[in-house]
Amino acid sequence: MRAGGRDAQRQRLHARAGRARAAAVMVRLHGGGFAAGSPVSPWYDGRSFSRDGVVVVTVSYRLGFHGFGWIEDAPVNRGVLDQIAALEWVRDNIAAFGGDPGAVTLAGQSAGGISVMTLFTAPRAQSLSRAAICMSGADRVQSRESAEERGRALAASAGVEPTTAGWSALTEEQALDAQDAFGIRTPPATIDPAAFIRGALMPPEDHGMPFGPVVDGELLPRSVSDALAEGVAADKRLLIGVTGHEFTLWMLHAEEQLRGVDIAGAMTEAGLPPELAAEYVASHPEPRRRPRSSATSPACAPSARRQALRWSRLRAATNADTTWLYDFRWPSPFYGDLAVHCVELPFVRDLLDADGVSRAHGPNPPRELATRAHAAWVSFVTEGTPGWQPWARGVGMVFNETSEEKPLLELEGRLARAAHAAWQDTPAPAA
């Protein structure tokens, strides 16, 4: 089809869409640690949102070193540029599909949530969305200097120059093999409980992920937290939340070493007040089906939960009524009655019949929970509110088989302040 024909077809589609009320749009970014993941997962199907009047766009972006690795003569945030290009496509074309380009909500979980917050605060993307949903995100930030150090080391290990020409000399399989040598860091074989606690409360700046968005001074001039503190995107709406046992499964390798360890005692040894340590451990009762995970559960939860609190408080300081919090607490029987990372995905997307859900959540996950959670997400995308009070009022929604508004993350705030007081060499959390 000639260009003129394509333009005429686009005009007809725009005219046809314009006769109906334009629908709100949700642009979804998949997770996977910036090294894996795919938009074609059955858990990313947009049919339930489409059924409820939302136009859904699920995008791909370059991953791993291809998307975020330092190359001497190439942009460092290539994956972010892919995401921005997708949002620009939505702006220019979504009306032809019945969507409103002025009513775009970003949504993502895990690395997708980090991507959402990156775009939410990136100067170049400010006009491309009006709201965001960040699920289990973190302020995953890497300096340009750290990215360059890693990029040069990776090129040296692959035996090429750290340039586009150097990397182009390798096949894709060879480049991926070189990248694998710089995979997600694994904890040491011997774990000191106090150091383990400190690492959980104050994780490394890149959260153990070798690739991801880089504060390059250009596309991303500052971290998400710094941007929010400066009031960036204060007028936009944000729904943010976590699961009850975010990273516990990833730390089950530590069960044997932590078995029998007094976690509250280890927290006290790390410098935290004993009363606060005991209170926090008591807030994570021993799971019924995986009792050993009681050792890692309270130690792994704080970092993601503290991040949600920090961002919410930074936002509340500039605009009190544009941020909503949730805490997804439904305990999956498959995962030992833990509300693990990713547990909420088929519920908020109302996809309990999708492939793999029964294996992950048992044969009868609660339908009412999916109805309530999905309705909240639809309401936020279409109406700008999930149906409960903004976090500045001091409460958020706790999702479980019975869900209710409750004060959220107050204990994490006290824990973060105590951790900073104990470890003055670490940056002060805004919590």
N, C-alpha and C positions, 0 to 999 in steps of 0.2 A: 504494500500500500504506500503510495506517495505521501510526502509530508503533508501536502494540502488535504489529502483524504483523511489522514489521521487527525488533523486539526478540526476538520468538519465533524468527524465522529465524536471527538472530545466535546465539542460545543453542543452536539445533540444530547450527549450523556449529561452534561452539566445542566442543560435546559430541562431535561426530564427529571433529574434529581431536584432541581429548584422548585418544581411544582408541588413537591411534598416537603413537609417540615424537616429540615436537616437534623440528623441525629448526632448525639455526642459520640466522640471517638475515643477509643482506648488503644494506645500503642504499647505493645508488650515486648519486653526485652528478657530473653531467657537467661537462666543462671548456668553455673558450671565452673566457677572458679576462674573465669576468663581463659580456660584451657580446654573446656569441653562444653557439652550441651548443644541443643538443637531446637529450632522453633517448630519442628515437625512432630514433637512428642505428642501422644494422644492426650496428655494432661494440659496441653496448650491449645486444645481445640476451642474455638471461639463461639461454638453454636449456642451455648446457653446465654451468653451476652447478646448475641445477635437476636435470639428469641425475645429478649427483653429490651430491644430497641437501641442497642449499642453497636456501632460499627467497630470491628476489631481488626487491627493490623498487627501481625507478629513478624518481627524482622530478624534477619541474620546480621552478623558482624564478624569481622576477622578476629580470630582468637590467638592466644598464646603469643609466641614471638612474632608471628606474622602480623598480629594486631597491635601489639604493645611493646615489642622489643626495640631497643635503641639501635639505630643504623645511622652511620655518620651523615649520609646525604638523603635522609628520608624523614618525614614527620614521625614523631615518636608515638603519638596517640592516633594511630591509623584506625583502630577499632572504634574510637569515639567519633572520628570523622565519618565512618560508615553509619553510625547511629544518627548523626546529625543529617547526613544525606538522606536517610530514610524519613526523618521528620520533615525535611524540606520537600520531599516527594509527597508526603501526606498533605502538607500545606497547599501544594500546587494542584493536587489531583483528587483529594478525598471527596470533594463535592460531587464528582462524577459517580461516586458509589453511595451517595446519599448522606455523607458525613459533613459535619460542620467543622471547617478548618480552624475556627475560633474557639472550639470546645474540645480540645485535645487533652486527655489525661495520660501521663506516662505511668506505666505499671511494670514492676519487676520484682523478682525474689532472689535473694542471695547475691551472686554477682550481677544479676539483673537489677536488684535493688540498689547496689552500688552504682551501676550505670545510670539508673533513674536519678539518683541524687547528684551525680556528676553533671548530667544534662540539666537538671533542675537549677543548678547554680552556675553553669558555664555561660559566660557573656554571650557567645555566639548563638546559644540556643534559647535565650530568654523569650523571644517572641514566638516560639514554636509549640508552647504548651501553656495551659492555664492551671494545671493541677498535677499531682503526682501521688502514686501509691508505692511506698517503699516497704517491702517485706523482708525482714531479716537482713538488712543491709549493714554496712560498716563504713567508716571513713577510711577506706583502703587507699592510701596515698603513698606514692613513691617519688622521691626527688629526682630531678633530671640527672644529678650526679650519680645517684645509686643506679639508675637505669643505664647510664653510660658504662659504669663499672661492670655491670652484669652483661651488657651487650658486647663489650670488648672481650670479656672472659668467654662468653659463649662462642663468639667468632673464632677465638684462638683455639678452643677445644674442637671446633669443626674444621680447623685448618684453612680458614678463608679470611680475607680482609673484611673489616666491619663496614662494608659498603653494599649498595644495591648490586653492583657488579659482582662483588665477592660472593654474596649469598645466591645470586642467580646462577652461579656455577654449579650449585648443588641441585639434585633432584628434590622434589617435595619430601620424599621419604627420608632422604639424608638430613634435610633440615629439621624434620620432626624428631629424628633420632637424636640430633644434637640438642634440641630443646628438651627432650625427656631427661637428659642429664641434669637439667636445672629445674626439676619438678618441685612440687609442693614439699616443703621441708617436713621431715618426720622428727618427732621428739627423740631425745637420746635414750639409749637402752636403760640407763640408770636415772631414776627420777628422784630429785630431792623434793619432798612434799611442799616445803615453804616456797621454794623457787617455782614449783608448779603453780601454786596459788598466785604468786606475784605475776607470772606470765599470763594467767587466765584473766586477772584483773586489768593488767596493762600490757596487752599483746604488742608484738612488734608493729612498726608502722605499716608494713605491707601485709600483716595478718598471715604471714607464712606463704603467701601466694607470689610466685616469682614474676608474674605478668599482670598488668592491669593499668588503669589510668595513671598518668604521670603528671605531676605539677611541673609543667614545662615553661611557665612564664609567658606563654603565648595563648594557645587554645584554652589551657587551664591555668590561670594565673595564681590560684590559691587552692587550698584544700576546701572540701565541702564545709567543714566546721568553721573555718575562717571566713568563708563567704557568707554563711548564715549569720555569724557574729556581726558582720558588716551590714546586715539587712538585705542581702541579695534575695530576691524572690519572696520578700515578706508579704506581698499582696497575693501571692498564689496559695492555693490550698494544698495541704499535705496530710495524707493518711499514712501513719507509720506504725509498725508493730513487730512483734517477735513471737516465737513459740516458747513454751515453758522450759524446754530442755534442749536449747539450740544445738550445741556442739558435743553433747554427751557421747553420741555413738562414735564420733571420730576419736574419742579419747579412751575407748574401752580397752585399747592395748595396754593402758596403764592400770587396769583393774588389779592385776596380780601384784604389782608393786605397791599399790595403794590399799590393798585389802588389809583391814585391821588398823589402818592409820586413822587417827582422830583428826578429821578434816578441820573441825573447829580449833583444835590445838595447833594444827599446821598454820591456820590463818592467824592465830595469835602469835606463833613463832615468827611469822612474816612481818609482824609489827602492828596488827589490827587489834582493837580493843576486844578482850575476851567476851564481854557481854554481847557485842555486835556480832562477833563470829558465831556464837551460839545461837543467836536469833536468826541469822541467815541460814545456817545449816538446818535449823528447825523448820524453816519455810520450804525445804525440799525434802519432804518425807520419803522414806525408803520405798521405791517402787515395789509393787507386789510380785511381779513376774520376773524381775531381774534385780534381785536384792543387791548384788555386788555393785551395780551402777550407782548406788547411793554414795560410793566413794568419789566418783567423778562428776556426778550430776551437779552438786552445788558449786564445785570448783569451775565448771565449764560455762555455766550460765551467765556470769556477770558481764562479760565483755560486750556481747551483743545487746543485752538489756540496758547496760549503762550507755551505749551509743544512742539507743532510741531516746533515752532520757535526756542526754546531752543535747541532741538536736532539737528536741521538743522545748527545752528550756531556752535555748538560743533563739528559737522562733518566737516563743512567748514574750521575750524581751523586746521584740520589735513589732509584733502584731499578735495580740492575745487570742484572737478568735479564728485562726486559720490552720490550726493543727489538731489532729485527732489521733489518739493512741488506742491500740488494741493489744491484747495478750492472748494468744491462742493456746489453750490448755488441754484440749481433748487428748487423752492418753491412748495411743494406738496399741492394741493388744499384740500386734505383730512385733512391735519394738519394745516389748516388756513394760507396757503401760507408761510409756514416755511420750511427751509431746515434742518429738524430735524435729530437727531441721527438715523442712519440706512437708511436714504433716498436714498443713492447712491447704495445700494447693488444690486438691480435688473438691474441697468444700467451698472455698471462695469462688471457684469456677463452676460449681454445680455440675461436676462430672463424675459422680460416684459410680456411674456405669462404664467409665472409660477403662480401657485395657490396663491391667496391672493394679487397679485400685483395690480389688478384693484381696490380692496377694499382699499388698502393703498395709491394709487397714482392716482385714477380716471380711467375712461375707456380709456383715450387716452394719456398716458404718451408719451413724445416725442421720437419717434423711432430714430431720428438722434442723439439725445444725447446719447442714449445707444450705437449706432454704434461707435461714437467717443470715448466715455469713455472706452468701451470694447477693442477697437483697441489699445488704449494707454496701457492698462494692458497687452494685448497679446504682444505688442512690447517690453514692459519692461521685461517680462519673457523670451522672445525668443532672443531679440537683446540687452538687457541691457540698453535701454533708452525708455522713454515713448513718445518721439517725441517733447519735448520742452527743453529749456535751463536748465542746472543745477541751483539750487537755489543760488549758490554763485554769479551768474550773477545778482541777485537781483529780479528775477521774478519767477513766477510759473503759473500754468494753473488754470484759473477760469472756472469751468464747469457750464453752464447754457444752456438755449435754444440756445443761441449763446455763444460760448466759445472763450476765448482769453487769451494770456499770459499777465500778469500784475504784477506790484510790489506787493508782498504779505507780510502781517503780520507786516509791518513797524509800524503801529499804535499800535499793540499789544506789540511790543518791547518797544516803548516809555512808554506805560502804565505799563509794568513790571518794568522798571527802576524806574519810579516814585513811584510805590508801594513799592519797596525795600527802596527807599530813605525815604519814609514816615514811614515805619515800620522796623526799624533797627533790631528788635528782630527776624526777619524772615530771613531764608537763602537767600543769593543773587541769583536771577535767572540769568543764563547765557544768557541774552537776552537784 
